[in-house]
Amino acid sequence: MAVPPSVTAVVVLAAGQGTRMRSRTPKVLHAIGGRSMLGHVLAAAAPLGAARTVVVVGSGRDQVEAHLAGIAPDARSVVQEQQNGSGHAAAIALEATADLTGPVLIVNGDAPLLRTSTIQALVEAHRSAGDLLTVLTASVDDPTGLGRIVRDGAGRVTAIVEERDATPEQRTITEVNAGVYVGDGAAVRAALGRVGAANDQGEQYLTDVLGLLVGDGEQVGGHRADDADDTLGCNDRRELAARRRTLNDRVLDDLMRAGVTVVDPQTTWVDVTVEVGADTVLHPGTQLLGATVVAGGAVVGPDSTLTDTEVGEGARVVRTHAELAVVGPDVQVGPFAYLRPGTRLARGSKVGTFVETKNASLGEGSKIPHLSYVGDATIGEGTNIGAATVFVNYDGVAKHHTTIGDHARTGADNMFVAPVTVGDGAYTAAGSVITTDVPPGAMGVARATQRNVTGWVGRRRPGTAAAAAAEAAAGRGTDEQQGSPA
């Protein structure tokens, strides 16, 4: 039997300009911990199973709607052409839910720390008390600038008073409005139709709905959040940084409780979208971003940034940047490696110091130890790529592929001019520029024959330290030939 949703609709208010952010990006689209602020709110509300999610857009609507299409395609956007306050925005949204009956959740789109558990507790408190409207509240040390929750002697919420309208006594109240409401959709919609704009901002406030319902003798409640941080909004870049720190601390705390070692939480950043297995060690300076997945027993860092990257069990990734790469089990990467999109490293392989890879597949047990660029390549198993190797994959117009077979040995300072294939078990000589295929088991040699021009330094660089050293060495050679002491 299907479980009915706890609310019939979710309304997210995301139309504000966010002028204090001083940004061309709409406030709700600023990123924190792997999601936009709007994305965090939608993710927190999603488990409620609402039949409809409505997002009110206004400032930067094209950007917000494009973002919604990517992260929540089932959400419906409605436009607030003029930003006339939270009450006006909520009224527009509720018109889009007029065909639904039952409780509606209304939440601000700039509350990135809001958790599903907090919303569920609010909804449950609303249902249990039989309230027509319930507001989420928080107890804070410093309520400056926030709307105060006024209760009567029985503890019932009677009003939300903005600070500028509060009496000196009311300003001492430390329980504040969190800007999250759950209430009967029809009742809230009707009350919003009565909200006026007789205030110094000339706007319709959603908070006025509560006062109207209290005046009607309706039962209104307030549920206090267990963690006040859940209710924090974000209005400028300083607050954005503070919320990012809080969110990251939560993520790392959860990881450590699950068996992940985080050596220095102050310098380790992990997005909420990342998965990390038990017994993984994250060293200082590590950033795990996007859809990164790190299997158990891996070691990442120090100073590594992995974006949308998969790391297998027991792998070690040191001082490495990786994006859209797959690092298999027991692989060693770094230090100072760059794995670009399309890199796939099979079990037990190695990408070493100052190596860059792109769209490259490295077979089991194969190694690219030093100072190399490997792009658009397939390398078999058990193969060693010599130091200072370059896969020349671009002809100025198109990219071309290089294939190196199993158990091959390529010399140092090689260039493989694609398209080219080096067969299984083949060798290439150091300093070679390989432009044609090397058959299996063959040695590819592609370099000029060395010749020595005797006496060139003495003739062309007389009086230099090099010439003096050469002359001295020549003299020592003569003495040795004559049997004289060195």
Disulfide bonds with the S-S distance in Angstrom:
none
